[in-house]
């Protein structure tokens, strides 16, 4: 058992001061006023729940697609842990079936080897997408869904499974089949009409992948996926707040419309995050880093070098949203989207002791994963 006397704490619902926090077996067992506290470790600063990222393609100099292995996942997890992400969904973008299989096997092996690690599942972003909105995804690998694919998505040893599809390529009946099997379906890389998107949401899709990017836009007579997602109250939207993917005004608008309970901060992070590399490869295509922006040769944006703590800083400092609201969009809301809100994303008795201690500049002073203080 470990106890901390916390100067200031956000538990996911409210701000608390001078709290005695007790951790037992990696979980928060009690949170009480400090009136009886003695001989405990003081924590000066702001204690918050560890951040939850549902879209992480790479980090620490490695890319999941490039080398789908336990070693790659461990390197990615460590890089993002140092940036405040204590729960993450490694993301395998559109690729050959064999790479999808290798990626799934690596996720299963990692979770067995590290049962208290930060990887809570896997995000398959494709390959059942729209060619018209493929972005950096390989046109050669975009294809119709098959029973082989479904068998991978429905594996029971992967943790949470998130699948991004274009609703014009995957039918509502198939979406229902997948969601009935426990797969979380999100819409993205799509040129679908609003009507097609609404049908997919009615069939069980609950998310939208990187809102505004690689999708049919909101216009006066064609609401597109953007309009359908913003208007559907129960749908969660991922948003990349790096000020490159989405104009700050549109980011602000999306947060105002969806609210902190349905808007999730994500990174769409690539290999350079947490490293000093200036390029990487996806299926032989070189992706360049220029300061804090990633592009292909033709200028197409190719993921981000954003970390979750930077997303929090940008949303609070630049967009002007309250810190509590911002923190929930980076922790509690994505945990709820994944169905893990009883375990992750907030500081409550029974939850995993995944925690960050922040200073006044919202920089990370300390980090805990399953109650263990991390060293970087």
N, C-alpha and C positions, 0 to 999 in steps of 0.2 A: 504493500500500500504506500502511495506517495501523496503528500498534501502540499498545496500551494496556497499562499495568501495573495489573492489577485487584487491589484489596485483598481482595475477597471475591466469590465467584461461585457461582451455582447453575446447573449445566449441564443440568438435567433429570433427573439421576440422583444426583448427590452434590454436596456443598459442597467448593469448592476455595479455597485462599488463595494470594495472591501469584502470580497467573497472568499470563503474557505472552500477550496476545490479539492475533492478527494478522488484519487484514481486507484482503481483496483483491477488487476488482471487486464490492463489495457483499455478499460472503460471508465467513464465517469460514474462514480458510485454515489456521490453526494455533493451538493452545493448549498452551503449554509452561511449565515452571517458569521463574522469572525470573532464574535464576543468571547468565545471560549478558546480561541486559537492561541497556541503557544508552541515555540520551537518548530516552526514550519518555514519552508522556503518562500521568501517574498518574490512576487513578480511585479515589477514596476513597468507600466506601459498598458497597452490595450490587448487583452486576450480575446481571440475570435476563433471561430471554427475554421479548420483547414479548408482550402478551396477545392472545388470539384469541377473538373474540366471534362466535357463529354466529347471533345474532338482534338486529339493529339496525334499528329502524324509522325513526329520525330522530336528529337532533342538530344542535347549532349554530343552533337556531331554525328548522330546516326539516324537513319530513316527506316521506319518499320517495313515498308515495302521492299527496300533495298536488301535487307537481311532479316527476314522474319524468324527471329530466334529468341531464346530466353536471355541470352547475353545482350541483345539489342534492347529488349524490353527493360532489363535491369538498368542499362545506361540511360535510357529515356526517363525511367521513373526517378532515378537519382537526380538528374538534371532539373526536372520539373518540381521535385520535392524541395529543392533549394529555392525555387521561385514561389513556394507556397501551395503547390498543388499536392494535396495529401490523398486525393482520390481521382483517378483518371481512366479514360476510355481510350486506349491506343487505337488509332484509326488506320485501317488498311484501305487505301484508295484503289480505284478501279485497276484490276490486274488480271492476269491469267488465273484460271481455276486452281492450278497447282500452287500458286503463291497464296491464294486464299486458304487453301488447305494447310499449308505450312504455317501461315499466320495463326489459324485457329489452334493448331497443335502447340504452337509456342505459347499462346495465351493459357491454354489448359495446363501446360507444364509449369509455367511461371506461377500460376495460382496454387498449384499443388506444392511447389517448392517454397513459396513465400505466402503462406495463408494470411498473414497480417500485412502484406505489402500494399502498395497504393493502387494497384491495378484491379479494378472492380468488374471488368468485362471487356468487351471489344466493340468497336464501331466499324461496320463495313460501309464505307461511303462509295456505293456502286457495287458491281458494274452495271446495274440496271437503270441507266440514266438516259438523258436526252443528248443526242449528238449536237443539237443546236445550242445547248447550254453546258457543254462539257468542261469549259474552263481549261485547266491544265490536264484533265484526265485523258487517258489514251483512247483515241477513237477506235483503235484496233481491238481494244478489250471490252468496249461497251457492247452489251448483248442482252438478249431476252433471258428471263429467269428460267431455270430448269429445276428438275427434282433434285439433282446433285447439289445445286446451290441451296435449296431449301433444307436439305439434310445438314449442311454446315450451319446455317443460321439457327437451326433448332437443336443443336448439340446442347447437352445438359451440363457440360463441364467447362463452360466458357464464362460463367458469371452472367452479368447482364449483357444482352445482345441488342445493339442498336443498328438499324439498317436504314440507310438513306436511299430512297428510290425516287424516280420520276413517275408521277401517277399516269402519264400517258403511255408508259411502257409496262406498268404492273397494274393489273386490274383490281378493282375494289374487292372482288371475291378472294383474290390472292392475298391482299392486305389483311382481310379478315382471317384467313387461314393462318397467316404468320402471327398476327397479334393474339389469336386464340392459343397459339403455341408458346406465347410468352415473349415473342420478339417485339421490341419497341420500334415502330416504324416512323420515320421522319421523311418529309418531302424536301427535295432539293435537286439542283442541277436539272431543272425542269423548265420547259416552255409551255406548260399546260395552261389551259383556260382556268378561270376561277371556278367554273362549274365542275371541271374534272378534279380540281383540288378539294372542293367541298365534298364531292363524292368519296374521295379517299379519306378525308377526315371522318365522314360518317361511317366508313368501313372500319375505322379503328386506328388510323394514323394519328399520332398525338404531337408530332414535332415538325419544325421547319429548320432546315440546316443552313447556317450562315445567311440569315435574312438579308435580302436585297442583292446578294451576290449569286450569280449564275442561276437566275430564275426570271420568269415572266414578271414584268414590272406593273406597278399600279399606274394606270392612265385613266383618263376621263370616262371612257366607254369600255375599257377592258381592265378589270381589277387584277387579273393575273394571280400568281401564287402569293405575291406580296400582299395584295388586298385581301385575299381569302384568309391568309394567316393572321393578319391584323384584326380582321373582323370576327374570327372564330375564337370565342372567349376561352375555351378549354385548351386551345393549342399552345404549346410552348414554342418559343422562338429563340434560337441561338443567335448571338450578335457579336461580331468582332469589333471591339472598340479600340482600334489602333489608329484611327483617323485616316487610314489609307483605303481600307475596304469599304467603308461607309462614311459619308459626310457627317460631321458632328451634328448638324441639324437633323438629319434623318435618324441618327442614333437616338437623339433626345426625343424625337417624335415617337419612335417605336417604343421606347421605355414608357413614355406617358400613356400610350395606347394600351400596351400589354400589361403594364404594372409589374411590380417586383415578383409577383407570384407566378408569372408566365414568361418573363424575359430572363434568359440565361446568358451570362457572359461566357464566351468561349475564346479559345486562342487560335484554333486551326494551325497550331504550331508545327514547324518543320525542323529539320535536323540542326540548323544553326543555333536554335534557342539553347542557352546555357553553354555555348561553346564559342570559339573564335574562328570557325570555318567561314569562308565567304562564298561557298557554292556546294551543291550536292547534285545527285542524279536521280531521276525517276524514269525508269525504263529507257535508259540511255540518253535522256534529254537533260541538258544541264540547266539548273536553276541557279540564278545569281542573287547574291545579297548585295544590296547597295544601301548602306547605313541600316535603317530599320524597315526595309522593304525588300520583298522577294519577287522576282519576275523571270519569265522566260525570255528568250531572244527577241520575241515579237512584242514584248511589253506586257503580256498577260500576267496578272497577279497570280502568284503560285504559293498560296498559303501565307503564313506570317512568321515573324520573329517575336511575336508578342508572348509575354508570360501572363499568368493569371493575376499576379500581384500588380503588374503594370496595367492590366485591364481594370482592376479596382481603382488604382490611382487615376487613370484617365477618366473613368466614369464619375468619380467623386470630385476630383480637382478641376477637370476641364468641362465636363458636362453639367456639373453643379448639383448632382443628386446626393441626398443625405447619405451619410456613411452607413447607417443601419440598412437602408434600402439597397445600397450598392453591395454590401457584404452578403446579403441574402441572395442577390442575383448571381453571386459567385460561389455560393455554397448550398444554402437550403433549397433554393429553387431547382438547380440541376439535380440535387439528390432526390428531390420529390419526383422530378421527371423520370428518374431511373427507378423509382419505387423503393428507394433506400433511405427515406427521410427519418425512419426510426433508428437508423444506425449512424448516419453521416449528415454533415452540413449544418449542425447546430450543437451547442454546448448544453446538453441536458442529461440528467441521470439516465444511464442505460446506453447512451451513445458512445461510439468509439472516441477515445481521447486523442483525436486528430486536431491539433491546435497550433495557432500562430500567435506569437507575441509581437505586436507592432509598436513602433515608436510614433511620435507625433507627425512624422513625415510619411507614415504608412509604409515604412521599410520594415523588413522582417528582422527581428532581433533573435528570436528563437523559434524552433519548430519541433513539434512532437508528432510521431506517428505511432498509433496504438499505444500511447502512453510513454513511448521511448523518445527521449530528447535526441534530436539528430545532430550530427557533426558534419560540417561541410568544409 
